[in-house]
Amino acid sequence: MSLTCQQLLQKHPQAWQEATIHPFLQECQQGTIQPQQFNTWLVQDYLFVIDFTRFLARILAIAPPHDFDILLAGLSALKDELNWFQAKAAERQVQLNTDKQPTCIEYCDYMQSLSAMPYAVQATALWAIELAYNQGWQLPGAMPPPYTEFADRWGNPDFTTYVGYLEQQANAALSAASEEVQQQATAAFSNVAKLEQDFWQMAYKVDS
């Protein structure tokens, strides 16, 4: 019996809720997040996206050609995203040239480790990472300035459509995967959910 992304969401509702509903996001929506806390998240997320870009490039290296269009679109968008992070950091007068916090290191190391996994596992993890951002920034509701554009970046309809395509690609890969690989994909989904929860929480470990 093949595994699907929706089945993963249905089987692990609590873990996914914790990955996508967090006080950090709720406080952004309420306008009560402290600037230092948001800046901590901003800097660490920029550092994460650098490694995420490498993660996506490694997936492209083993992906079937019919998945290239979507993955290449994702890589192209990341170029703009990295430039956007740099602009936001300049506006908020924060330094991006800093060390990763332990949580960011753990997440980036995990993405690196996935390079040893089959394509179906990597595709599942990619979908889960992007879905966490897509849903996370949508679920609190409309974000007030200055957080509106952050919610729009990951909660906009085009990004939602992109995540849907990633789900289709992951489902196709999982449909041909062995039971062992499906179990590995399930573990990857659970790991991503936990790391996403930890990443939001990291905002409260304010960088000096």
N, C-alpha and C positions, 0 to 999 in steps of 0.2 A: 504494500500500500504506500503510495507516494505521500510525501509531506508537502504542505503548502505554507506560505507565509501567514495566511489568515489563521491556519490551525495553530501556529506558534503563538499568535496573539490571543487566541481563544484558550489555549492551554496554560498560559502564564499571565493572566490578567493583572495580578497583584504586582508582579515584577515590572510589567509594562507601565502600569499606572505610576509606580514610583520613579520610573525613568522619564516620564513626560509631564507629571504634575508635581511641582516642587515649590517650596516657599520662595526661592529665588525668582521664579517666573511670576508667581502671584504677587510678589512685592514690586516687581517691575510694572505689572498691570495696575497696581494700586498707587504707584508713584512713591512708595516708601522705601525702596531699596537705597542703601547708602551709596554715594558715588564711588567710594573706595572699593566697596564690594563689587559693584558693576565693573569697575576698572580692572579688578583682579580677574574676573571672568573674561573680560575682553582680551587682556594680554595672553592669558593661558589658552584661550580659544584660538587666537592667532597662531600660537606655537603649535597647537594641535593640528590646525588646518595645513600647516607646512608638511607635517608627517602624513596627514590624511591624503594630501596630493600624491605623495610617494606611494601610499597604499593603493590608491586608485590606479596609478600607473602600473603597479605590479599586477593588479587584476587584469588590466588591459592586455598585459603581456601573455596571459594564459587563456583569455576569453575566446570563445568561438567568434569567427568573423561577423556573424549576423548580430552580435551584440556590440560591435564596435561603435555604431552611430551614437547610441545612448551614452556609452562610457566616454567617448571623445567629447560629447556635449558637456558632460560633467566636468571633465578636465578643463575645458575652455572656460567654463563658469568659475572654476576655482582661481584662475588667473585674475579675473575681475574681483573675486572675493578677497584675495590677499591684498590687492591694491586698495580695496575698500576698507579693510581692517586698518591699513596704514593711515588712511585718511581720517578714520574715526579716532584712532589713537592720537594723531596730531591735534585734532579738535579738542580732545579731552586732556591734552598735555600729559600723556603717559608714555613711558618708555617701553618699547617692544623688545629691545635687546636685553633680555633678562633670562634668568634660569626657569626651567619648567618646575612646577611644584610636583611633589611625589605622585599625586593623582594623575596629572597630565603625563608624567613619565610612564606610569603603569599602563595608561590607555594607549600611548604611542608604542610602547613595547609590545602590547597585545596585538596591535595591528601588524607590527613587523612579524610576529610569530605566525600570523595567519598565512603568510606567504608559503608555508609548508603544507597548507591544507588544500584539498581539491577545490576546483572552481566553484562548485555548488555551495561550499561552506563560505568561501570568500564573497560570493554574490549575496548570500543571505546576510552576512555581516554588514556589507555595504548598504543593502536595503534598510536594515535595522538602524544603522547609524543615521542615515538621512531621514528616515521616518521619525526618529526621536526628535530631531530638530523641527521637522515639519509640524508634527503634532504638538510638541512642547510649546512652540511659539504661537500656536493657534488656540489651544485649549483655555488659557486664562481669559480670552476675550480681547477686545480692542485695547491696544496699548497706547498710553498717553505719550506725548513728547517728553524726553528725547528718545524714547524706546520704540516709537512707532516704526521707524525705518528698520530696526532690528527684527521686529515681528514680521514686517512686510518682506524682508529678504528671505526668510525661511518659511513663512506661512502663506506666500502668494500662490495664486492658482497655477502658475507655470511650474513652480517648484513641486507643488502637489502632483501635477501631471508627471513630472520627471520621476518622482518617487514611485508612482504607479508603474511606470515602465521598468524601474529597477525590480519591483515586485514580480512583474511578469517574467523578467529574465531569471530571477532567482527560482521562481516556480518551475520554469522550464528545465533548469539545471537539476533541481531537486527531483523532478519527475523521472529522471533517468539515473538517479543516484542509488547506490546500495543502501541497505539498512544502516550499515556502519557510518556511511557518509551523512545520512540523514540525522543520525545521533550526534555527529560532530557539528552539524548545522544547528541543531537544537541547543547544544552547549554554547555555540558562538552567539546565538540569539540571547541566551541567558547572561552571558558575559557582557555583551554590549549593554543590555538593560541595566545591569549593576554598575558598570562603568559610567553610563550616562547619569545615573542618580548621583554617583560620587562626584562627577564633574560639576553638576549644578551646586552641590554642597561646598565644593572647593572655593566658591566665591566668598565664603565667610572666613576663609583663611587669608586675610588681607595681606597683600604684599606690602612690604615697608617702602 
